[in-house]
Amino acid sequence: MDNEQAKKLVRDTFENPFDKELFLDFIKNLCNKIDEGKAFRPRERGYIKDAFLPYVETYERLGTYTDPEEKKIDILIVYLQKENSLERARTAQRNFVARYLQKRGEKDAALVAFVSPGNKDWRFSLVKMDYRFTQTENGKVKVKDEFTPARRWSFLVGKNESSHTAQSRFIPLVSNDEHSPSLKELEAAFDIE
C-alpha cells in the first residue's frame, strides 16, 4: 500500500464514528496478517466479570496477531455501557482487557477499539501485559503479572477528532507491506510523548 492509500485508510478509520469493517481493514493492513480463525462473536454478561458489568456491555475478538517475535496480540472491540464511559472509566477498561489477556492463555497484548453507545468518538488503545516469572518459597516457578506503566497508550478518535497524530504514527506501519510490526514497534507508534 502506498502512502496516499495508507493516509486515506487511517483518515477513514479514525475520523469517523466507529465502523467495524473499516477497523478490521486498518488492522489487517497494520499487521499485514491476522488469524481471523481466532475470532469470536460478541460475548455478553455471562462472560463479563461482575466488577466490569457497569462499564462493559459486550466484547468481541476479531482475530489474533502473532508478531515476528512470537508475541500474541488479540484484536478486540469492547462496547461500553454508557456514553461517558469512554472518558471516565479508563482504568476499568484497561483492567477488563488485562483480565481478559490473563484468562485467554496469557496473551502479551491487545489492540482494542473502545466504543460508547451513541458517541461519534471512540478510543483506539494498546493494552500490554508484562509477565515475570518468580520462584515461590517452596521452589515452584509462578507467573507474576504486571501492567505496563500506568499511562495509557491510546488515541481518542472519531467524527469530532483530528487524526493528524494517528496518521504520523501509523502511516509508516500501514504502508509497509513487507514488514509486520513487532509489539515494540506498535508500542512506539502509541507512545507519543
N, C-alpha and C positions, 0 to 999 in steps of 0.2 A: 504494500500500500504506500503510495507516495504521500508527501507531507500535506498536500491540499486535501486529499481524501481523509487522512488522519485528523486534520483540523476540523473538517466537516463532521466526522463521526463524533469527535469529542464535543463539539458545539451542540449537535443534535441530541446527544445523550444528556449533557449536563446543563443546557439552557432551556429545558422544557420540564413539565411535570414528569414524574417517573413513568417510564414505558418499559415493560419487561423485555420485549423483543429488542429494543434499541440497546438496553443494558447488556443483554446477553451477547449481542453483536459486538459491542465495545469490549466485553470481557474476552471473547474469542480472539479478537484482534490484538488485545493487550498481551494475552498469554500465548497466543498462536495455536494452542491446543488445550482443550479441557476434556475430561471424561464425563460426558453427559449421561452415561450409563449409571452414574452415581447420583443422579438427580432423584429427588422425591417431591411429591405433591405437597401442597400446604399442610402443615401439622397444626392442630388446634389444641384446645385446652388440655386434653389428656397427655399431651407431650410437653406441656409447659409447666415448670415447677411453680408452685403456689406463689412464691415470692415475686415472680415476674408477671403474674396474671394482670396486675393493674397497669402494666406497661406494654405487654406484647399480646397482640390479637392472634397472630399466626406467623409461621415462618416456613420457608421452603428452601431446598438446596437445588441450585441449577446444575451443579456439577462439582468436580474436584480437579484442581490443577496440581500437577507434580512438577516442581521446578527442577532445573538442571542438577541441583544438589540433593535431590530426592526429598525435599520439604513438601509436605502435603498442605494444600491451601483449599479450603472449601469456598464455594461461591454461594452466598446466601442472600435472600430477601427477607427482611424482618418487617412485618406490617405491625405498626404500633396501634395502641388502643385509642389514644386521644390526639387531637391536633397539636396540642402544646407539648406532647411527649418528645418531639424532635428536638426541642430546645432545652427542656428541663430534666429529662431523665437519662442523661448520657452515661452516668455511672452504672445505672441499672441495665442499660443497653449493652455496655461493654461486659458487664458481669454475666448477662444472659448468654452472650456469644462465647465468653470464656468457659462457662459451664458446658455449653454445647460442645466446644472443642475438646474438653477433657473427657466427656462421655462418649464421644464419637471416635474412639481409637487414638486419642491424644494427638490430634492434628496440630500442625505447627501454627496455622493462622487461618484467617477468613477475610475475604473481600466481601463487604456487606453493603447492601442498599437498605437504609432505614427509611421507611415510607409511612407518613402520617395520613390518616383519612382526611380527605378534603383539602389537603395542603398542596399547593403547587410547587413547593420546595421539598427536597429530600436530602439525605446525608449519605455520602459515599465514604466508607471507612475501611481501614485496615486494622484488624484486631489480631495481635500476635501473642502467642504463649511462649514462655521460656520454661523448658523442663530441665531441672537439675536432678542428678541422682545423689542421694545421701545414704549413708550407712546408719542403720539403727543400732541401738546398744547391743542387740543380740547378733549383729553382723550381717543382717539382711540388707540388700540394696532396695531402696524405695524411691519412687519418683516424687520429687518435691516440685510443685508448680509455682511459678511466679508470673505476675503480669509484667509486661514491658512497662517502661516508665508511665507514670500517671497521665502525662499529657496525651491527648487524644489525636490519633492520626486520622484526620477526616477532612472532607471538603463539604461545605454546605452548598448544594447545587439546586438547580431548578429554574422555573419560569422567572423568578424575581432575583436571580443571581447571575453575575457575570462568570464566565468560565475561563477568564484570561489565565489565572494561576494554574488551573487544571490543564489547560492547553499546554502551557510551558513545561509542565511536569510529565504529561502523558503522551504528547505527540511523538517524542523521540522513541518511546517504547512501542506505541501502536504502529508506527510507520516501519519498524524493523521486523520484517517477515523472516529474517534469517536467524534471529536470536530470541530465544524465550527467556524472559527475565527471571532472575533469581529472587528469592524472598528479600534479600538485602537490597536489590535494585528497586523492588516495589516499596520497601521502607523508605529508601532515598527519595522516591517520587512523592511520597506523602509527607516527608519531613521538610516543611517549608521554612523552618527557622534557621 
